[in-house]
Amino acid sequence: MHSIPPASVPASIVRLQGIPVVCISGRLDTTSSPVFDAQTASLLEEKHTRILLDASAMTYVSSVGLRSILRIIKHTSQCGGRTGIFAAQKQILEVIEISGFQRLLDIYPDRETALNGSAG
């Protein structure tokens, strides 16, 4: 069992204009994904047609990290909505594109555009 030091906690959740925004920090990989899943589990117990992922502080995502994101995507889809991601760095966007996730996510350049839902 890996223990995660507090400095590497991968997510925090805020609500902006009534929309849950999951702020992802650092790496979302084999080590941090279980913590991320635990941190976002309460969101998946509520009905949310929209959840936004703030990737501005995200530096890396692995296939295991994508699986964690997919849990959120499936949840919003089952609730009749979509998940969005914003402010992702180029290398994160490349992984999203290579994995085919750009069809599953609404991709926004910044927080304001994401909150307005302009790309979806």
N, C-alpha and C positions, 0 to 999 in steps of 0.2 A: 504494500500500500504506500503510495507516494503521499508525502505531506507537502502542501503548497504554502510557502511563506506568504504572509499577508500582502507583501508588495506585489505579488503576482496574481492577485485576485482578478480573474479575467473580465468580470462584468459588474456593472451597476445599472439599476433600472430607475428611470425617472419618468414622470408623466408630463407631457407637454400638449396643451390643448386637448386633454383627455386621451391622448394616444400614448401607449407605453413605448418608451425609447430605451433600448438595451444598448448601453455604451460598452463597447468591447475594447479592452486594453491589452496591448502586447500580443503574445502568441496564442492562437486558438489551435491546440494540438493535442496529442495523446495525453500529455500531463495535465493540461488545464481544462480540457473539455468536460471531464466528470464534474469539476467544480462549477463550470459554466452551466452545465445541465441542471445541477442542484440549485444554482442561483435563479434560473429561469423557470423551474418547475412550477412555481406558484402562478406564473403568468398563464401556463397551459391548463391550469385548473379553472380559469375564468374564460368567458367568451370574449374573444377579441377578433374583430374583422380586420384590424390593422395593427401591426406591430412594426416599428422602425428599428433598424440596427444602425447605430452610430459607429462607423468604422474608422473615424478620424485618428484614433490612437491604436488601431490594430496594425501590427507589423507583419504577421504571418498567419496563414491558415492552412492546415493539413486536411487530408481526406477525413480524418476523424472530426476535425473542426467543422467541416462542411456537413457532416452528419448531424452535428449539434444544431447547426443553422437550419437544416432540413426539418428537424422536429418542429421548429417555430413556423416554417413555411407551411408544413402540413396542417398545423393547428389553425392558422389564419384561413387557409383554404377550406378546411372543414367548417369553419364559421362563416363561410361565404365571402371571404375577403382576400387580401394579399399582404405579403411582407415586403417591406422596402429596406434598402440599404443606402446610406449616404456617406459622402466624404471618404470613400475608400481610396487608398493609395493605389498607384498603377499596378504594383505586383499583386495586390489582392484582387483587383478587377480582372487581371489576366487569369488567375486561378478560377474565378467565377465563370469567366468566358470559356476556358478550356474544359471545365467540368459540365458545362451546359446549364449552369444555374441562372444565367441571365434570362432564361425563359420563365424561371420560377420566381424571380425577384424583380421588384421595381427598383431601378437604379437611379439615384439622384445625385447631383453634384454637391449639394449642401443641405444643411438642416432646414432652412427656410423653404426651399423647393420641395423637400420631402414632406414637411408639415402641410404644405398647400396641395400636395398630391399631383403636382404638375406633370410628372412623367407617366403616371399610371393611367 
